[in-house]
Amino acid sequence: MTTRGAVLFGALGLIWGIPYLFIRIAVEDLSPAVVVLGRCVIGALVLLPFALRSRDVRAVLRRWPVVLAYAGVEIATAWWLLTDAEQHITSSLAGLLVAAVPIFATVLALVLRIDKRLPAMRAAGLLVGLVGVAALAGLDAAQGAELRPVLQVLLTALCYAIGPMIIARKLGGVSPVAVNAVALTFCAIVYTPFAIATWPTTPPSGGAVASVVVLGLVPTALAFVLLFALIAEVGPAPATVITYLNQAVALIAGVLFLGEPITTGILVGFPLVLLGAFLATWRPRRVRVAEAAALAG
């Protein structure tokens, strides 16, 4: 990985590790629809002026079916599932479950024939990772945690695995600022009636409002631009592995700032998920060198 790729990787790891904390704070006073709408509106307002100035919006609109598919998967569906789930489970557990993204990405790559074969080590990684996910979900459910929000976060992870593939296969060479400005605007329009229907009857706390602002500015507007840059630098598969760092940040933030417990499911399942994700995305050195050469042109 290049120095630029490493910097982008580290920045995204930190930025995408904090949303779980702020989502958990926001849903104490606001509905999931209001939180998602706030993220979309703020992100779109930040990105649209830059997109319009660069005159790339027209090029994005020519690919509107793909952009809407990306927006529907990566933003509209994933964000609502995750935000709704965090009304019922801790931010740290939500963040750790999203570590299944590389596992789902590996399975999708096989199903879509992006990868033609599955070496024994990667197959073992899938099995280990699935056992870890089962431990995260099952052990905590046995201790009283709800299963439905856990499944919602796993569906979020699946959406996050699909998003980078759409970017890499269908949106290459298109301005990331323009793509995300259009995608966020579309999702804001979609979520407006749902947010109005669930608007709080009493003024929300300052912490909830501040959390939505942070969510809109940092892990939305800034992070999406960095994600496109990372994918352009190192490709879609390594970009999904960033969840390794994300989840460590999410766990630490939840424990330190919200006093969330470290459960048996986390102690048993999280190391297995990380090990499984590492093995599932592992490639021999010769393959990594060939991929790097291809990306370099």
Buried (B, 14 or more C-beta within 10 A) or exposed (E): BEEEBEBBBEBBBBBBBBBBBBBBBBBEBBBBBBBBBBBBBBBBBBBBEBBEEEEBBEBBEEBEEBBBBBBBBBBBBBBBBBBBBBBBBBBBBBBBBBBBBBBBBBBBBBEEEBBEEBBEEBBBBBBBBBBBBBBBBBBBBEEEBBEEBBBBBBBBBBBBBBBBBBBBEBBEEBBBBBBBBBBBBBBBEBBBEBBEEEEEEEEBBEEBBBBBBBBBBBBBBBBBBBBBBBBBBBBBBBBBBBBBBBBBBBBBBBBEBBEBEBBBBBEBBBEBBBBBBBBBBBBEEEEEEEBBEEBEE
